[in-house]
Amino acid sequence: MSVIRCKTCKKLFNTTKQERYCSKECRKEARKKVRKKLETKNPEYMKNYMREYREK
């Protein structure tokens, strides 16, 4: 078992796996941040993706 720091809240926690976050809430927060960052870079991504998907 190893002790690592959560990537979101910076708390220390024990893990036996290669986890990066101490809880589900921290994982959700991290995903929200990444999603928001991607949406600001390319706001039309989902529209284009869905349009191409429907054309198939």
DOLOTOR-379712 format. One record per atom (N, C-alpha, C, CB): residue number from 1; residue in three letters; atom name; y negated, x, z negated. Coordinates in nm, 3 decimals. Glycine has a CB too. Example, Ala and Ser with C-alpha at 12.3 -4.5 7.8 and 13.67 -1.06 7.14 Angstrom:
     n   res   atom        c2        c1        c3
     1   ALA      N     0.569     1.319    -0.780
     1   ALA     CA     0.450     1.230    -0.780
     1   ALA      C     0.330     1.320    -0.780
     1   ALA     CB     0.447     1.131    -0.905
     2   SER      N     0.225     1.285    -0.708
     2   SER     CA     0.106     1.367    -0.714
     2   SER      C    -0.003     1.290    -0.787
     2   SER     CB     0.060     1.408    -0.572
//
This chain:
     n   res   atom        c2        c1        c3
     1   MET      N     0.116     0.085     0.000
     1   MET     CA     0.000     0.000     0.000
     1   MET      C    -0.124     0.090     0.000
     1   MET     CB     0.001    -0.097    -0.122
     2   SER      N    -0.225     0.048     0.075
     2   SER     CA    -0.347     0.127     0.079
     2   SER      C    -0.467     0.040     0.044
     2   SER     CB    -0.366     0.192     0.217
     3   VAL      N    -0.572     0.104     0.000
     3   VAL     CA    -0.695     0.033    -0.034
     3   VAL      C    -0.798     0.066     0.075
     3   VAL     CB    -0.748     0.074    -0.177
     4   ILE      N    -0.850    -0.039     0.138
     4   ILE     CA    -0.951    -0.018     0.241
     4   ILE      C    -1.069    -0.111     0.216
     4   ILE     CB    -0.891    -0.042     0.382
     5   ARG      N    -1.177    -0.088     0.289
     5   ARG     CA    -1.299    -0.166     0.274
     5   ARG      C    -1.304    -0.271     0.386
     5   ARG     CB    -1.425    -0.074     0.277
     6   CYS      N    -1.337    -0.393     0.349
     6   CYS     CA    -1.349    -0.503     0.445
     6   CYS      C    -1.464    -0.473     0.542
     6   CYS     CB    -1.372    -0.639     0.371
     7   LYS      N    -1.442    -0.497     0.670
     7   LYS     CA    -1.543    -0.470     0.772
     7   LYS      C    -1.662    -0.565     0.763
     7   LYS     CB    -1.481    -0.478     0.909
     8   THR      N    -1.645    -0.682     0.704
     8   THR     CA    -1.752    -0.781     0.698
     8   THR      C    -1.830    -0.775     0.567
     8   THR     CB    -1.696    -0.919     0.717
     9   CYS      N    -1.760    -0.788     0.455
     9   CYS     CA    -1.829    -0.798     0.325
     9   CYS      C    -1.831    -0.667     0.248
     9   CYS     CB    -1.763    -0.904     0.242
    10   LYS      N    -1.759    -0.567     0.297
    10   LYS     CA    -1.755    -0.433     0.236
    10   LYS      C    -1.684    -0.426     0.101
    10   LYS     CB    -1.895    -0.382     0.219
    11   LYS      N    -1.607    -0.528     0.065
    11   LYS     CA    -1.528    -0.524    -0.059
    11   LYS      C    -1.403    -0.440    -0.036
    11   LYS     CB    -1.490    -0.668    -0.105
    12   LEU      N    -1.354    -0.378    -0.142
    12   LEU     CA    -1.228    -0.306    -0.134
    12   LEU      C    -1.113    -0.405    -0.154
    12   LEU     CB    -1.222    -0.193    -0.239
    13   PHE      N    -1.005    -0.387    -0.079
    13   PHE     CA    -0.888    -0.472    -0.097
    13   PHE      C    -0.762    -0.395    -0.062
    13   PHE     CB    -0.899    -0.600    -0.011
    14   ASN      N    -0.650    -0.440    -0.116
    14   ASN     CA    -0.519    -0.377    -0.093
    14   ASN      C    -0.455    -0.438     0.030
    14   ASN     CB    -0.427    -0.394    -0.216
    15   THR      N    -0.391    -0.354     0.108
    15   THR     CA    -0.322    -0.404     0.225
    15   THR      C    -0.197    -0.320     0.251
    15   THR     CB    -0.414    -0.403     0.348
    16   THR      N    -0.095    -0.384     0.306
    16   THR     CA     0.025    -0.313     0.348
    16   THR      C     0.029    -0.308     0.500
    16   THR     CB     0.152    -0.380     0.291
    17   LYS      N    -0.059    -0.383     0.563
    17   LYS     CA    -0.065    -0.390     0.709
    17   LYS      C    -0.193    -0.322     0.755
    17   LYS     CB    -0.059    -0.537     0.759
    18   GLN      N    -0.222    -0.334     0.883
    18   GLN     CA    -0.345    -0.277     0.938
    18   GLN      C    -0.454    -0.383     0.943
    18   GLN     CB    -0.319    -0.219     1.079
    19   GLU      N    -0.478    -0.448     0.832
    19   GLU     CA    -0.580    -0.552     0.826
    19   GLU      C    -0.718    -0.489     0.817
    19   GLU     CB    -0.555    -0.645     0.707
    20   ARG      N    -0.817    -0.560     0.869
    20   ARG     CA    -0.954    -0.512     0.864
    20   ARG      C    -1.042    -0.596     0.772
    20   ARG     CB    -1.013    -0.510     1.002
    21   TYR      N    -0.996    -0.716     0.743
    21   TYR     CA    -1.077    -0.810     0.665
    21   TYR      C    -1.000    -0.857     0.543
    21   TYR     CB    -1.118    -0.931     0.751
    22   CYS      N    -1.074    -0.882     0.434
    22   CYS     CA    -1.009    -0.917     0.308
    22   CYS      C    -0.967    -1.064     0.301
    22   CYS     CB    -1.102    -0.887     0.193
    23   SER      N    -1.026    -1.150     0.384
    23   SER     CA    -0.993    -1.293     0.376
    23   SER      C    -1.010    -1.359     0.512
    23   SER     CB    -1.082    -1.364     0.271
    24   LYS      N    -0.966    -1.482     0.521
    24   LYS     CA    -0.982    -1.559     0.645
    24   LYS      C    -1.129    -1.585     0.674
    24   LYS     CB    -0.907    -1.691     0.636
    25   GLU      N    -1.207    -1.605     0.569
    25   GLU     CA    -1.350    -1.631     0.586
    25   GLU      C    -1.420    -1.511     0.649
    25   GLU     CB    -1.415    -1.666     0.451
    26   CYS      N    -1.386    -1.392     0.602
    26   CYS     CA    -1.446    -1.270     0.660
    26   CYS      C    -1.404    -1.253     0.806
    26   CYS     CB    -1.403    -1.145     0.578
    27   ARG      N    -1.280    -1.285     0.836
    27   ARG     CA    -1.232    -1.276     0.974
    27   ARG      C    -1.308    -1.372     1.063
    27   ARG     CB    -1.082    -1.304     0.981
    28   LYS      N    -1.330    -1.494     1.014
    28   LYS     CA    -1.404    -1.594     1.090
    28   LYS      C    -1.549    -1.549     1.114
    28   LYS     CB    -1.402    -1.728     1.018
    29   GLU      N    -1.612    -1.494     1.011
    29   GLU     CA    -1.749    -1.445     1.023
    29   GLU      C    -1.757    -1.336     1.129
    29   GLU     CB    -1.800    -1.392     0.889
    30   ALA      N    -1.663    -1.245     1.127
    30   ALA     CA    -1.662    -1.135     1.223
    30   ALA      C    -1.647    -1.188     1.366
    30   ALA     CB    -1.549    -1.035     1.191
    31   ARG      N    -1.561    -1.285     1.383
    31   ARG     CA    -1.541    -1.344     1.516
    31   ARG      C    -1.667    -1.416     1.563
    31   ARG     CB    -1.423    -1.442     1.514
    32   LYS      N    -1.735    -1.483     1.470
    32   LYS     CA    -1.861    -1.550     1.506
    32   LYS      C    -1.964    -1.450     1.555
    32   LYS     CB    -1.917    -1.628     1.386
    33   LYS      N    -1.974    -1.337     1.485
    33   LYS     CA    -2.071    -1.234     1.523
    33   LYS      C    -2.041    -1.178     1.662
    33   LYS     CB    -2.071    -1.120     1.420
    34   VAL      N    -1.914    -1.150     1.688
    34   VAL     CA    -1.874    -1.096     1.817
    34   VAL      C    -1.901    -1.199     1.927
    34   VAL     CB    -1.726    -1.055     1.817
    35   ARG      N    -1.865    -1.322     1.900
    35   ARG     CA    -1.884    -1.430     1.998
    35   ARG      C    -2.033    -1.447     2.032
    35   ARG     CB    -1.827    -1.562     1.945
    36   LYS      N    -2.116    -1.448     1.928
    36   LYS     CA    -2.259    -1.463     1.948
    36   LYS      C    -2.316    -1.346     2.030
    36   LYS     CB    -2.331    -1.474     1.813
    37   LYS      N    -2.269    -1.227     2.000
    37   LYS     CA    -2.314    -1.107     2.071
    37   LYS      C    -2.277    -1.117     2.220
    37   LYS     CB    -2.251    -0.980     2.009
    38   LEU      N    -2.154    -1.160     2.248
    38   LEU     CA    -2.111    -1.175     2.387
    38   LEU      C    -2.190    -1.285     2.460
    38   LEU     CB    -1.962    -1.207     2.392
    39   GLU      N    -2.218    -1.394     2.390
    39   GLU     CA    -2.293    -1.504     2.450
    39   GLU      C    -2.436    -1.465     2.482
    39   GLU     CB    -2.291    -1.625     2.359
    40   THR      N    -2.496    -1.380     2.400
    40   THR     CA    -2.633    -1.336     2.429
    40   THR      C    -2.636    -1.240     2.547
    40   THR     CB    -2.695    -1.270     2.306
    41   LYS      N    -2.530    -1.160     2.562
    41   LYS     CA    -2.523    -1.068     2.676
    41   LYS      C    -2.501    -1.143     2.807
    41   LYS     CB    -2.411    -0.966     2.655
    42   ASN      N    -2.416    -1.244     2.804
    42   ASN     CA    -2.381    -1.316     2.926
    42   ASN      C    -2.370    -1.465     2.896
    42   ASN     CB    -2.248    -1.263     2.986
    43   PRO      N    -2.482    -1.536     2.891
    43   PRO     CA    -2.479    -1.678     2.853
    43   PRO      C    -2.408    -1.770     2.953
    43   PRO     CB    -2.618    -1.726     2.834
    44   GLU      N    -2.395    -1.729     3.077
    44   GLU     CA    -2.332    -1.813     3.178
    44   GLU      C    -2.182    -1.788     3.192
    44   GLU     CB    -2.399    -1.789     3.312
    45   TYR      N    -2.126    -1.702     3.109
    45   TYR     CA    -1.986    -1.665     3.123
    45   TYR      C    -1.892    -1.785     3.121
    45   TYR     CB    -1.947    -1.569     3.013
    46   MET      N    -1.905    -1.870     3.021
    46   MET     CA    -1.811    -1.982     3.007
    46   MET      C    -1.827    -2.083     3.120
    46   MET     CB    -1.833    -2.052     2.872
    47   LYS      N    -1.948    -2.108     3.163
    47   LYS     CA    -1.969    -2.199     3.276
    47   LYS      C    -1.899    -2.146     3.401
    47   LYS     CB    -2.119    -2.219     3.304
    48   ASN      N    -1.919    -2.018     3.428
    48   ASN     CA    -1.856    -1.957     3.546
    48   ASN      C    -1.704    -1.956     3.534
    48   ASN     CB    -1.907    -1.814     3.565
    49   TYR      N    -1.655    -1.924     3.418
    49   TYR     CA    -1.511    -1.921     3.395
    49   TYR      C    -1.450    -2.059     3.419
    49   TYR     CB    -1.480    -1.873     3.252
    50   MET      N    -1.510    -2.163     3.363
    50   MET     CA    -1.456    -2.297     3.377
    50   MET      C    -1.465    -2.344     3.523
    50   MET     CB    -1.530    -2.395     3.284
    51   ARG      N    -1.573    -2.311     3.591
    51   ARG     CA    -1.587    -2.350     3.730
    51   ARG      C    -1.477    -2.286     3.815
    51   ARG     CB    -1.726    -2.310     3.784
    52   GLU      N    -1.452    -2.158     3.794
    52   GLU     CA    -1.345    -2.090     3.868
    52   GLU      C    -1.207    -2.146     3.832
    52   GLU     CB    -1.350    -1.939     3.841
    53   TYR      N    -1.188    -2.181     3.706
    53   TYR     CA    -1.062    -2.236     3.659
    53   TYR      C    -1.034    -2.370     3.728
    53   TYR     CB    -1.063    -2.254     3.507
    54   ARG      N    -1.136    -2.453     3.739
    54   ARG     CA    -1.119    -2.586     3.800
    54   ARG      C    -1.094    -2.576     3.950
    54   ARG     CB    -1.243    -2.673     3.774
    55   GLU      N    -1.148    -2.472     4.014
    55   GLU     CA    -1.130    -2.458     4.158
    55   GLU      C    -0.989    -2.416     4.196
    55   GLU     CB    -1.229    -2.357     4.212
    56   LYS      N    -0.914    -2.363     4.103
    56   LYS     CA    -0.777    -2.317     4.132
    56   LYS      C    -0.685    -2.429     4.164
    56   LYS     CB    -0.721    -2.240     4.017
//
